[in-house]
């Protein structure tokens, strides 16, 4: 008996030394992921070695309790390493063994863990000295169910969970005070409660069961848990309100999530989307600025639910549905979005600065990147970003910078452009911003090279170099005429306006390019007094895109100069009724600038004067 007791004490000390070693490794240390994993594997191995020693000893009461508690410690590390099947097999085997020693028959259907645990806990009541240990191991099974999103099983074991929770007040056995645990069951139970509710809420939210999700998530916010977890529950509650068309309530929840955890990037991102939906542009841009700052500080786009524990909330809340709900773009994507939104919202100078910051990062991180064919994760193609920035440069009157960016795009695409391109009916629906471009995406190459020439034409118009402007508009047109459209079963033909049936399609974009290039060239002809050529190009522009404002205004101007004043007035009246295109349109598809050449108020005065003359002469 003395030898057994001495051996027991030796194993207890070994267990306690391992627990102390783990706490020293993690106490106040911000370990890298690889360091943490290495430590987890090392400690898991040490605990399993200790377990092997204990399992070879005589089946005395003290040894059995020690074995169950060491299994608990070893299993905690295995769960932290996501070795769920290994833990379930270990627990099943030891439970069967303990019950057999107690004179009970093996539990039937061990592969059915719900039935297994009901049988175990039912029989374990007779072993009051071990019931606490059984409860500890059941907590680990509960953690595995949460991590594997088996919420239906958890719901069916509510009675058993109540029994486990009550074990805190039961006889904990003679070893409980002397043997250390790496994770206190009481702390784990609290975390499991809230993570179960969050997981169930996320699942119901994904399935469109918004009322049920709301009820579950409201309950989750009432639990005491790590900051990241509580913030996550408020975040999901806000997502639920958002799906229920209650954006202002969603904003309240997102604000609460940020108050609890200032690094809750998903709350910032969702708030930004709501501000955009509500049309609150200053708030949207402010949220984007904050989001970019936080992402740069945290170097991650994941919602932080970690709490530093072995079985952490990050492990328990790893379901695909939850990850989708918490997903946030990368810092680079947010910076690009910020630049583009600033341009769309009229804060063009700010947008230009953000584009320059973006280029600095891209060129630093990818010194050998190719503007057209090098993949940049989570961003549009670099050619599109260059064109967006070039358009912004025009708006802030920096034509030299715009030309430099456009030359980069054209120079890179030049050797890849096709002599003739046929767009199939099934291929024109792709959004330009969503094109998955490779060397074979000739449609995108034509579009980008054409847009670059269009923007260069605008720059030379700004510099009043009409001949150079005409050259670049003509180059854009020469690219576009290479594109033909083929309907199913038909022959390739030159696209016409009636073929464009979807805003944002490739064909739509190419027609806009054609219209704006013709308008630009027509204006240049008008500025050089070649009025017949100007009228021809402006009419063609309006045929390609009847609502092209610059073409309509200058068509009226040319008609006025040709002494066809009633036609000019009619053209101006019609054009002045057009509204500008949506702010969501492609920023680099720009009409030629007209405000500094033709004043709408002056045109209106001419229309009125012509009306007076007609009345006077009539």
N, C-alpha and C positions, 0 to 999 in steps of 0.2 A: 504493500500500500504506500509505503514511504517513497519507493522508486517511482511509482506512478505519479504521485503528487509532485515530486521534484521535476519529473519530465513535463508535467502539465505547466508548472511555473516557468520552465525554460521556454516552452512554446508561447506562453503568454507574453514573456519578455521579448521574444523574437517578433511577435505580432506588433507589440507596442513600439519596438524599435523601427519597424517598417513604416508604421503610421507617423511616427515622429520625423523620420527621414523625408516622407512626402511633404509634410507641413513645412519643413525647413526649405525644401526645394521650391515651394510655391509662395512662401511667406514674403510679401512685398516685392516679388519679382515679376516683371512683365516679360514672360517667356515668349519667344517666337513659337510659331505653331509647330515647327519641326522639333524644337527642344522639348516642348510639352509632350508631344507624341512619343519621343524617345524615353522620357521619364515615365510616362504611363506604361509603356511596354516593359520597361525594366522592373517597375514595382509590381506589375501584374505577374510577371515571371517569378519574382521573389515570393509573392503570396501563394502562388500555385505550388511552388517548391515546399513551402511550409505546410500547405494543405496535404501534400503527398505524404509527408512525415506523420501527420496526425491521423490520416486515414488508415495507417498501418498499425495503429495502437489498439489495445483491448477496448471493447465498447462499454466503457464506464460512463456514468451520467455526466461527469464533468468534462470528459473528453468529447462526448457527443455535442454538448452545448458549445464547447470551444470550436469544434469542427464547423458547426453551423454559422458561428460568428465570423470565423476566418473565411468561410465560403462567401459570406456577405461582403467582407472587405475585398476579396479577390474578384468577386462578381461586379462590384462597383467599378473597378478598373477595367474589366472586360466590357462593361456597358459603355464606359467612356470611350472605348475604342470601337464601339458599334458592333461588338461581337455578340449579338443578341442570341443567335441559335446556340452558341457555346454555353451561354449562361443558362438558358432554359433547359438544356440537356443536363448540365451540372446540378441544377436545383432539383429537377425531376428524379435523378438518380439518388441523390442524398435523401430526399423525402421518402422515396420507396424503401430505402435501407432503414431509415429511422423507424418508420411505421412497422416494418417487419420485425425489428428488434422489440418493438412494443407489443408484439403479438397480433398485429393487424395484417390482413392479407394485402398484397400489392394493390395499388390503385388501378382500377381498370381504365383503359383508354388514355394512357399518358400523353398521347399526341393531341388529345383534346384538352388544352390547358384550362379552359373554363371548368369542365367537369373535374379535372384533376384537382384544382384548387378548392373546389367545393368539398370534395371528399377529404382532402388534407386538413382543411380548417375544421371540418366537422369532427374528425378523429383527434385532432390536435388539442381540442378542449380538454381531453382526458390527461394530457401531459402539460400541466400548468408550468412546470419548470422549463419547458421548451416552447411554450406557446408564443412567448415574446420573440424568440428566434424565428419561428415560422412567420410571424407578422413582419419581421424585417425582410425576409426573403420575398414575401408577397409584395412588399413595397417595390422591390426590384422588378418583379413581374409586371406590376402596374406601370412602372417607368418604361419597360419594353413595349407594352401595349400602346402607351402614349406616343413613343418615338416611332412606332410602326403604324400609327393612325388607326388602331383597332378600337375605335370609340364604342362600337356596338357591344363588344365584350365588356368594356368598362361599365357600360350602362347596366349590363346584366349582373354585375358583381357588386352593386351598391351595398347590399347587405353584408357581404364579406368585407368590404372596405370599412364599414362601420365597426366591425369586429376588430379589424387591424388597428384602427385609430384608438379604440378602447384599450389596446394592449399597453399603452403608455402608463396606465395605472395598475397593470397586472404585475405578478411576480416576475421579475426580470432574471432570476437565477443567480447563483452564487458568483458567477464570473463577471457580471455586468459592470461592477464597480472597478474591477482591476483590469479589464481588457478594453483597449481603445478601439474606436471605430473611425474609419476615414471620413464617414459622412453620417451625421446623426439622423436616424429615421424620422424624427419629428420635423426637422428642417426639410427633408425630402418630401414628406407627406404634404406640407404646405405648398411646396413648389408644384407637386403633381396635381393638386386640386386646381390651381389657377391655369396650369398648362393644359390640363384636360379641357377646361372650359374654353380656353382660347382656341385650341385645336378643333373642338366641336363647332365653335362659332365660325371659324374660318371655312370649315367644310360646308356648313349650311349656307354661308354667304356665297361661296363659289357655286353651290347648287341652286341659287336663286331663292332660298328659303329665308327671306329677309326678316320677317317678324320673329321667327324662331331664333335666328342668329342674334337679333337685337336683344332678346331676353337672356340668352346665354352670356353674351358679351357684357351686358350690364351687370350681371352677377360676378363676372370675372374682375371687373374694376373695383369691386368691394374687398378683394383679398389683399392681404399683405404679401408683397413679393419684391424681388429686386427691381430697381427703377426701370431697367430696360423692358422687363416683362409687363409692368403696369402701363408703361407708355405704349407698348404693343397692343394691349387690350383697348386702350382709348383710341388708338389708331384704327383698329379694326371696327370699333364702334362708329367712328367717323365714316369709314368706308361703307358701312351698312346704311347710315343716314344718307350718304351720297347716292347709293343705289335706289333708295326710297324717295329720290327727288327732293331732298331736304338739305340743300348745300350749306345753308347758314348754320344749321345744327352740326353738320359735318365739320365746318370750320371751328366751331367751339371745341369739338372733340380733338381735332388736330392741334389746336392751341394748347389744350390741356396736356396732350402727349409731349409737346415741346417744353412745357413748363416742368414736367416731371423728368424728362431726359432731353437736354438741349442738343444731343447728337442723334435724335430720332429723324434721320434723313427722309424717311418715307412720309412723315407728317408734313415736312416742308414741301416735298415734291407734290403731294396730293393737294396741299393748300394752294400751291402755284397753279395747278390745273383748274381748281375751282375759281380762282381769281380770273383766269383766262376765260373760263366759261361765263362768268358774270360780267366780263368786259372791263374789269378793273385793271387797266394796264400798268399804272404805277405800282400797285401792290404785286402784280404778277412779276414785274421786273425785279422788285425788291426781294421777292421770295427766291427768284433765280440766283440773284447775287449771294444771298445767304446760303442757299443750297450749294453753290459752287465753293464757297468758303469752307463750309463744314466738310464737304467731300475731300477737299484738299488737306484738311487737318486730319481726318480719319483714314484717308487713303482707301476707303471702301465705300461701295454703294449699297451695302447690305444693312438692314435695320439691326441695330445692336441690341440683342436680347440676352447676351452672355452675362453671367454673374460670377465667373471665376470658380464655380464649384465643379467637382468631378462629374457629377451628373447635372449638367447645366441646362438652362432653359433653351439655349441654342441647339442642343442635341435633341431635346424633347419637341421643340417647335421647328422641325425640319421638313414638314410635309410640302409637296409640290404646290398645293393650293395656297398654302400660307406664303411660300416664297414668291409666288406670282402676285399675291396681294401686296407684298412688301417690296416688290422690285422697284429699283430706282436706276436711272441711267448713270453712266460713268461721268466723272468730273469733266472730261473732254467734251462729251455729248452735251452736258449742261452749259458749258462755256459756249459751244456753237449755238445752242438754242438761245442763250442770252444775247449773243451778237445779232442773230437773225430777228429776234423779237424787238430789240432796240431799233433796228432798221424799220421793221413794220410799224412800230409805234411812233415813228417820227424822231426818235432820239438817235439820229444817224451817226453823229460824232462819237457817241458812246459805243455804238455798234462797231464802228471802224476800229476803235481801240481794242475791243474784245476780239475782233478778227485778227488783229496784229498779235495779241497775246496767244491766240490759238495757233497761229503760224509759228511763233517762236517755240512753242512746246512741241509741235509736230516736227519741226526741223531739228530740234535738239534730240528728241526721242528717236527719230527716223531719218538720220542724215542722208541715207541713200534712197529715200522713198521716191517713188515714181508717181507723178501727179495723176495718172490715169489708171494704173493697174496694180498699185500696191495696196493691199488690204489694210484698212484702219478700223479696228473693232468699234462698233457702236456709233460710227459717224457716217454721214453721206460720203460719196466719193470725193476725193480732194479736188477734182476738177469743178464740181459743183460749189464747193466752199470757195474756191478761187473766184468763180463767177459771181457768187453772192457778194464777196468782199469787193470785187471790181465794181459792181453796181453801186455799192455804198460809197466807193471812192468818187464816182461821178456825182452823187448827191451832195457830197461835201466839197465839190469842185477841186478834186485832185486828179485831173485827167492823166497826168504822167504815170501815177501809180496804177490807175485803172488799166492803161495800155500795157504796162509791164506784166500785170497779172494775166491779162488776156493773151499776150504773146506766149506766156508759159503754157497756157492751155492749147493754143493753136499749134505751137511748135511741137508739142508732145503728140498731138493727134494726127499731125500732117501725114505721116507715113502709114497710118492705120486706116485712113478714110477710104471707103469703097468708091469705085467708079460709078456704080449703080446699086441702089438698094431697094428691094421689094419688101414692103411690110404686109404680112399676112393679116387677114381680118382678126384672127385669134390673138395676134401679138400686139395690137395697138392699145389694149386696155391698161397696160402697165403704167403706173404713175411714174413720172420722171424721178421723183425723189425716192422711189422705192426700187429703182432698177438695180438688179444685181448684176453689175457690169463686169465683163471680162473682155478679152481681146475680140471675142466674137460678137459683142453687142455693138454692132455698127450703127444702129439707130441712135444710141446715146452719144456716140462719137460725133455723128453729124450734128446732133442737137447742140452739143457743147461747143464744137468748132463754129457753128453758125451763130450761137449766142455770143461767143467771144468776138467775132467780127462785127456783130450788131453793136456791142458795147464800144468797140473801138471806133465805129462810125459815129456814135454819140459823142465820144471824146473829141474827135476832130471837128464835129459840128460846134461843140463848145468853144474850140479854139478858132472857129470860123475858117477852117481849112476845108472848103467845100469839096475840092477835088479829091483829097485823101478820104474824106467821109464817104463820097460816092464810091470810091474804090472798095472800101470795106463793106458797104451795104451790098454792092454787086457780088463780092465774094460770098457773102452770106446767102444771097439768092442762088448763086451757082451751086452751092452745096445742097440747098433745099430741092432744086429741080432734079437732083439725082435720085430723090426718093419717089417711089411709085407705090400705089396701094392696090392690093389684089384681094377681091372678094372670093369667097369659096366658089370654086368652079368657074371663076371668071378670069379675064386677062388683066395683067398689071396696067394701071392707068395713073395719070397725074391726079393727085388728091384735089378734091373740090370742097367748097364750104359745106355742102349738104352731106358730105361723108363724115363730118366731125359731129359725133353724137355723144361725146362724154368729155366734160371739162377735166383737164389734167392728163388725158391720154397723150401718147406720143404724137398722134396725128393732130390733136388739138394744139399742142405746143409748137409743132412745125408750122401749122397754119398761122399762128401768132407771129412766129419768127418771119415768115414770108410777108405778112401784112406790115409789120413794123419796119422791115428793111425797105420795102417798097415806099412806105411813107417817108422814111428818112431820105431815100434817094430823091423822091419827088420834091421834098423841101429843099434839098441841095440844088436841084435843077431850077427851082423857083428863085433861089437866092442868086443864081447866075443868069437869070432872065431867059432861061430855056423853058418857056411856059408850056409849050405843047408836050414836051417830054415829061414835064412836071405833072400836067393834068393826066397824062396816060398812067404814070406810076401811082398817082394818088387814087385814081379810079380803080386800078387793079388792087390796091391796098384795101379799099372799102369793099371790094368784091370778096376778098379773102377773109376780111373781118369787118362787117358793117358798122361795128361800134368802135372802131379805131378813132379816137378823138383827134389826135394830131393830123391824121389823114383828112378827116372831115373838115377841120378848121382851115387847113391849107388848101384843100380843094376849093373851098369857098373863096379864099384869098386869090388863088390863081384865076378863078372865074371872074372875080371882081376886076382884076387887072386886065382881063380879056374883054372887059366891058359887057359881060354877061351877068349883070348885077342881080336881076330877079332870081336867077339860078343860084347865085352866090348866097343871097339872103336865105333862100329855102334850105340850102346846104348847112348854113350856120345855125338856123333855127333847129333843125333836126339834131345837129351835133351837140348843141348846148344843152339839150335835154338828157344826154347820156350821163350816167353816173360812172365814177371811176371803178375799176375792178376791185374785187375783194382783196383785203390785206393778206389773205392766205395764198394769193396767187404767187407764182414763182417770181422771186424778187429781181432776177436778172432778165426777165422778159419785159423790158422797158420800152415804152413808146418814146419816140424822139421828143425831146423837150420843146415846148412851144411857148411857155409863159413869157420868156424874155423876148420873144419875137412877135407874138400876137396877143393882144390884150382882149380878154372876153368882153370887158366893158366897152372897149373901142368898137368891137364887132357889133355889140348890141346897139351902140349909137348909130352905126352905119345902117343897120336894119331899120331902125326907127326913122332915120333921115330918108331912106328909100321909100318907106311907107308914106311919109309926108309928101314927097315928090309925086308919088303915084296919085294921091288924093288931090293934090294941087293941079296935076295935069289931067286928071280924070274928069 
